[in-house]
Amino acid sequence: MSPRTLGQHELRLFHFYTHCQLQMSHLDFYAKWDVTHAQMAQICGCSQPTVDRWFAGSGNYRPPEPFYLRRLAEMDLLWEKYYKIPLNLRRHLCPMLRTNGKEPSP
């Protein structure tokens, strides 16, 4: 199968997606959800020491990269809206649901 050509519709969606500023600060996420630094690191796909530096005092502080803020916003959205997402879309987004058929219960 050959790759599909990007038409105007796909290019408009591409532009929309690349300029979408979905993000949530680590401080807002931590204030909203009762998570550990280890859990936040797992959500973001980084190490716990990296997350620890986000909360460190001025000497060791390093701000999170935009990618991590997006991951936090995505997790927040998932936790808040998961059961409002139609089942067929949830299965498309998470192929594991198609193979074992089990979803997290509310």
trRosetta pair geometry for C-beta under 8 A, 3 or more apart (Angstrom, degrees):
i j d omega theta_ij theta_ji phi_ij phi_ji
6 10 4.3 -126 -151 93 79 132
6 11 5.5 101 152 -57 113 83
6 14 7.1 7 -156 -27 138 142
7 10 5.4 97 49 14 63 100
7 11 7.0 -121 106 -3 33 94
8 11 5.6 -59 -144 40 31 111
8 12 6.2 34 157 -21 67 104
9 12 5.9 -54 -150 33 28 110
9 13 6.5 23 153 -13 63 107
10 13 5.7 -56 -148 41 33 110
10 14 6.1 41 150 -25 66 105
11 14 5.3 -47 -144 33 33 118
11 15 6.5 36 154 -19 63 101
12 15 5.8 -52 -151 35 31 111
12 16 6.4 34 149 -20 64 106
13 16 5.4 -51 -145 37 34 115
13 17 6.1 35 156 -19 67 106
14 17 5.9 -56 -146 37 27 110
14 18 6.2 18 160 -12 64 111
15 18 6.1 -60 -141 41 26 104
15 19 6.3 4 164 0 63 116
16 19 6.4 -80 -151 48 22 96
16 20 6.4 41 152 -49 64 100
17 20 5.6 -38 -148 2 32 119
22 70 5.5 75 94 -134 88 82
22 73 4.7 -180 160 112 84 146
22 74 6.9 72 139 -61 131 74
22 77 7.8 -25 -164 -33 126 141
23 66 6.5 -69 -99 -156 140 75
23 69 3.7 25 -157 134 106 113
23 70 5.4 -50 -92 -72 76 56
23 72 7.4 47 -164 62 58 98
23 73 5.0 -134 -131 -30 14 139
24 28 5.4 -116 -180 83 88 121
24 29 5.2 102 124 -60 117 98
24 69 6.1 178 52 -172 40 76
24 72 4.6 -122 69 112 100 105
24 73 4.0 149 -8 -79 95 76
24 76 5.3 60 -15 -1 166 149
25 28 4.5 92 59 8 88 101
25 29 6.8 -156 91 -5 46 86
25 64 7.9 151 -152 41 58 125
25 69 6.4 -14 -94 -128 37 110
25 72 7.7 -65 94 92 10 152
26 29 5.7 -54 -144 39 31 113
26 30 6.0 31 157 -19 65 110
26 40 7.0 75 -145 -173 98 142
26 51 7.4 178 -148 -146 138 82
26 54 4.9 -8 88 156 170 143
26 55 7.4 -122 129 -60 129 85
26 64 5.3 128 -36 -15 125 141
26 68 7.4 2 -68 129 107 116
26 69 7.3 -90 -40 -96 74 76
26 72 6.4 -148 -90 -73 56 164
27 30 5.8 -55 -142 39 27 110
27 31 6.2 26 157 -18 63 109
28 31 5.8 -58 -146 39 29 110
28 32 6.1 22 157 -16 65 112
29 32 5.9 -64 -146 40 27 107
29 33 6.0 -25 175 27 68 109
29 35 7.5 -25 144 34 95 133
29 40 7.1 121 115 -122 129 114
29 72 4.5 -82 -70 -173 154 125
29 75 7.7 58 -143 74 128 114
29 76 6.3 -117 -114 -63 93 119
30 33 7.1 -71 -121 59 20 74
30 35 6.8 -104 -117 56 61 95
30 40 7.0 -15 -83 -80 92 145
30 55 7.6 92 -70 -87 171 125
32 76 7.0 40 94 -123 149 116
33 76 7.4 -137 -32 -101 129 82
33 79 7.2 65 -97 82 132 174
35 39 4.2 -125 -167 85 100 128
35 40 5.3 117 124 -53 129 85
35 43 7.6 -12 -165 -14 158 135
36 39 4.7 100 51 6 77 98
36 40 7.0 -139 95 -2 43 86
37 40 5.6 -54 -147 39 34 113
37 41 6.3 40 151 -24 66 104
37 48 5.4 89 125 -155 102 90
37 51 4.5 162 -168 110 90 126
37 52 5.7 53 -173 -70 154 70
37 55 7.2 -106 -99 15 119 139
38 41 5.6 -52 -150 33 31 114
38 42 6.6 32 151 -20 63 103
38 48 5.0 -17 -96 -97 64 124
38 51 7.8 -163 -68 52 23 148
39 42 5.6 -51 -150 34 35 112
39 43 6.5 38 151 -20 66 101
40 43 5.6 -49 -149 33 35 114
40 44 6.3 20 156 -8 66 111
40 51 5.0 130 94 -136 113 147
40 72 7.5 8 -151 -100 92 106
41 44 5.9 -65 -144 47 29 103
41 45 8.0 -143 166 31 56 7
41 46 5.4 -103 -151 79 78 70
41 47 5.9 -34 -158 144 133 16
41 48 4.5 -93 -28 -79 161 54
41 50 6.6 122 -120 58 104 97
41 51 4.6 -111 -68 -17 89 132
42 45 7.5 33 -174 -71 29 38
43 71 5.8 146 142 144 82 110
43 72 6.5 79 125 -93 132 59
43 75 4.9 -20 -155 -58 128 158
44 50 7.8 -132 98 100 137 126
44 51 7.0 151 33 -77 141 106
44 64 7.5 -98 -135 -147 150 127
44 67 8.0 104 -164 116 90 83
44 68 4.3 19 -146 -138 124 93
44 71 4.8 136 -115 84 56 145
44 72 6.7 -6 -79 -52 96 83
45 71 6.7 -143 10 -116 97 163
46 50 4.3 -74 148 68 124 151
46 51 6.6 142 89 -42 112 84
46 68 6.5 -22 -11 -100 136 123
47 50 4.7 108 61 -3 78 101
47 51 7.5 -146 101 1 48 83
48 51 5.6 -54 -151 39 42 109
48 52 6.1 49 149 -26 70 103
49 52 5.1 -48 -143 33 36 120
49 53 6.6 42 155 -24 64 99
50 53 5.9 -53 -158 28 31 112
50 54 7.2 37 144 -24 61 98
50 62 7.7 -73 -155 78 65 125
51 54 5.5 -45 -159 21 42 117
51 55 7.1 18 152 -1 67 104
52 55 6.3 -73 -159 47 35 97
52 56 6.2 55 144 -53 70 100
53 56 5.0 -33 -140 2 40 126
53 60 5.6 -110 -127 143 82 91
53 61 6.4 136 174 -139 72 26
53 62 4.4 7 143 31 126 99
54 61 7.5 54 -143 -151 19 72
54 62 6.8 -60 -76 75 52 65
54 63 6.9 66 -125 -140 79 29
54 64 5.2 16 -107 -49 129 93
56 59 7.0 -90 149 67 113 71
56 60 4.0 -67 150 83 155 97
56 61 4.9 -157 80 -75 89 58
56 62 7.7 32 41 9 120 68
57 60 6.7 61 59 33 66 82
57 61 6.5 -105 110 -43 23 103
58 61 5.6 -41 -125 4 26 124
64 68 4.1 -105 -179 78 116 133
64 69 5.7 137 106 -50 122 83
65 68 5.2 98 60 3 74 100
65 69 7.5 -140 100 -3 42 87
66 69 5.4 -56 -149 37 41 113
66 70 6.4 44 153 -22 70 102
67 70 5.7 -55 -155 33 31 113
67 71 6.7 32 149 -19 64 103
68 71 5.5 -49 -149 33 37 113
68 72 6.5 39 151 -19 65 102
69 72 5.7 -50 -150 35 34 113
69 73 6.5 34 151 -18 64 105
70 73 5.6 -55 -148 38 33 111
70 74 6.3 36 152 -21 66 105
71 74 5.6 -52 -146 35 32 113
71 75 6.5 31 155 -18 64 104
72 75 5.8 -54 -149 36 31 109
72 76 6.3 34 152 -20 64 106
73 76 5.5 -52 -146 36 33 115
73 77 6.3 35 153 -20 65 106
74 77 5.6 -54 -148 37 31 113
74 78 6.3 32 153 -20 64 106
75 78 5.5 -52 -146 37 33 113
75 79 6.2 31 156 -16 66 105
76 79 6.0 -56 -146 39 28 108
76 80 6.1 18 158 -11 64 114
77 80 5.9 -64 -142 44 26 106
77 81 5.6 -29 178 28 67 117
78 81 7.0 -76 -119 56 16 77
78 82 5.4 44 -179 -73 62 96
79 82 6.8 -3 -113 -24 14 111
81 84 4.7 -64 -167 44 78 116
81 85 6.3 87 134 -36 91 91
82 85 6.1 -57 -164 18 34 111
82 90 7.3 69 -171 -111 77 125
82 104 7.7 -13 151 64 157 115
83 106 6.0 11 -62 -87 148 117
85 89 5.3 -115 172 87 95 117
85 90 5.1 118 109 -63 115 92
85 93 7.6 -31 163 12 149 144
86 89 4.7 82 67 11 86 106
86 90 7.1 -154 95 -9 41 87
87 90 5.5 -53 -145 35 34 113
87 91 6.3 31 157 -17 67 105
88 91 5.8 -53 -148 38 31 111
88 92 6.4 35 150 -21 63 105
89 92 5.4 -51 -146 35 36 114
89 93 6.2 32 155 -17 67 106
90 93 5.9 -58 -146 40 29 108
90 94 6.2 -21 169 28 66 106
90 97 6.2 32 128 14 91 173
90 103 7.2 34 137 -117 142 129
91 94 6.8 -75 -131 64 24 73
91 95 7.5 60 174 -110 61 33
91 97 4.5 -121 -114 93 70 122
91 98 5.2 97 -173 -63 104 85
92 95 7.9 4 -160 -74 23 65
94 97 4.9 73 97 -9 100 107
95 98 5.3 -46 -163 27 57 114
95 99 6.7 45 147 -16 78 103
96 99 5.9 -61 -152 38 38 106
96 100 6.3 -12 169 21 74 105
97 100 7.2 -74 -131 57 23 74
97 101 6.8 62 179 -112 57 21
97 102 7.4 -130 -128 63 63 38
97 103 5.9 29 -125 -81 113 84
98 101 7.5 14 -165 -71 16 59
